[in-house]
Each structure stands twice: as C-alpha cells, then as structure tokens.
Amino acid sequence: MNYPTQFDPAMQLTQLWPLIVYCLAVLGLIALMLGLSYFLGQRRRDPATDEPYESGIVSQGSARLRLSVAYYLVAILFIVFDLEAIYLFSWAIAFREAGLLGFVEATIFIVILLVGLIYLWRLGALDWGGKQQSRMESGDNQ
C-alpha cells in the first residue's frame, strides 16, 4: 500500500466520516427516545409511586433480603471457571496453529484448573449446606 508521508486532514476526514455519522445517529436516537418518553409518559403520581418496587402495591415488611455468603461464593466460582472455558474455546479454535507447544500449555492450564477445583471441593467451598449446616443445627460451633 502507498501510505502518505504527511498529515492529510482531508484523508483523515474521509476515513472518519462513517464513525462521525454513527455517533450522530446514536445521539439522535437517544434524543428521540428521551423526547418521546417525556411527551408520551405518565403525568400523574400515585402515593405508591415513591414506594420501593413501585408496582402499585404497598410493600409490607423490609425490602432487604439476606442471602447466604455461599450463594455469592458459588457465583464467583462459576464466573471464574466460566471465563476459563472461554480461554479453552479460543485455544480450540487455534489448535492447528498452536501446535504441540500449545497443546502442552493447554494441558498444564487444565491441570491447574482441576487442582484448584479439587482444592475448593475439599475445602468445602462448593457445599451448600452439608457439614456447615449440620454443625449449626447440632449446636457444635468449633
């Protein structure tokens, strides 16, 4: 390709015009949606509008829900192991280009994941109620 040696503003503008048109279209669409929601939206306010979960039903009790830490732990572990699956998928796509060295690296990666999973399993991080719940029910807090 023949690249220009000097800065050419006309060439820069011709290369950037699709991006400029796209940005203007997005801003126009945002303005259109905000304007339509303002003009077509509801004008009256009910007493229940300011309540949590403004569904028109007055809430009873606290809006706070206590979840176990185990729920968050399992969610984080799922995200971690799910992201590892993405790395393995990209390795599978480039399998031929990676060659034997790529295969060895992917095998080491899988072994490290399995060791981590076994460690978490033995630690009890994946138990939803087994030993910990039975200890609490029996009153044995050690």
Secondary structure by P-SEA (a helix, b strand, c coil): ccccccccaaaaaaaaaaaaaaaaaaaaaaaaaaaaaaaacccccccccccccccccccccccbbbbcaaaaaaaaaaaaaaaaaaaaaaaaaacccccaaaaaaaaaaaaaaaaaaaaaaaacccccccaaaaaaaacccc
